[in-house]
């Protein structure tokens, strides 16, 4: 008679799929156990074939996600009496997106497939007004002092109170992990989708609860913000978030993206990466011209960008949005320069990039573009003083690892060196 | 005569219309549940509670906030929270 391996049965939403995937990655784990996932939408999968009913009634370990809603899944009468059970909470994080609204007007189109979109209720309210142009919407939105409308300290306390309250119903707790890490680490992509660091931490707690092996440790946070909902600068500053900065760029996904799962790997249908203000401007349709693609109408695009630049120069929001809009303007200037380079008027592009680079040293994307251009033209003599000036500052500290790698390759080719900001 | 709870309910309707960008408050009554309002989920419930706290100058615990099932129950909770306050702090906006 064949003895079946013990079954580890995991129930919950897409967060449970993360635990299922992690379990299958544990070396040798599926040689000793069958891992099964039962999504609350009915989806079932397992590391080797087993009928769902048999997996449930014979499982040795049952890992269950709990939310505020009563579970529609009646498993108590089906589980074996000696089945070991552990529960964990549905991880949510409205803390970092206090304006979140599950919205009819998709913003930021950042959710794949047909998922309901994460929205911003102040922005949506402005967009719903037929009397406001995109320029006026941007101006009014950037002038909203959200700390005068939402008590972010109370928001913080209420958030943790309710997470801790949900924790009282689960074996593995989320509140201590989030509280200890949310300032330093990138824990959530959006209000309902945790990143690998927090999922690994939660999964490790669950497996240790059962005495099962779990050899993974959190090593590093997700590097890019490709699927991260933009963080409002006032939220970033109020909570002193360290993992996001004024230069952080968030992926903008087109409304017809066809992804089915936010955690699936592979190329996403992304329409560029944008800092907070550029993201808002793109969302409201003000700056479609910002993404430099293979369009033939570059002169027309330059004209549109210059118009947006003129509009933005009339917007004078309060801090920290004032710095955000300066970055936004330099993003536009950098894009105009990129258009010039493509149009074959390199001297205009070089001039504009140099202007941005010297006037706003914090806006490092212009520097990267300038270095790339000057390197390609072999203009080492022009390049050297610029690079030396930058290396003497900490302007590159916000560069992503990928950007730093690119910079290193460029500088190595010029026999220059730089230290990593990591 | 408008009772305190009816008066609270009127303000709560305004809050719900404001947060969920409703055209009007016609569909909002004491029996209204979160499921009846497009977009009112456990996450946006936080905004409803914080806006309610601000409007009525009260504090609602998470346990109380997530125990209410209807708009009428939320109005009752606000009334209850107001009664916990010293008289000089009652009244709302």
Interface residues (C-beta under 8 A of the other chain):
Chain A: X67 X68 X69 X92 X94 X98 X100 X101 X102 X103 X104 X121 X124 X125 X128 X150 X151 X154 X155 X158 X159 X161 X162 X164 X165 X191 X192
Chain B: X19 X20 X21 X38 X39 X41 X42 X43 X44 X46 X47 X49 X50 X53 X54 X61 X62 X63 X65 X66
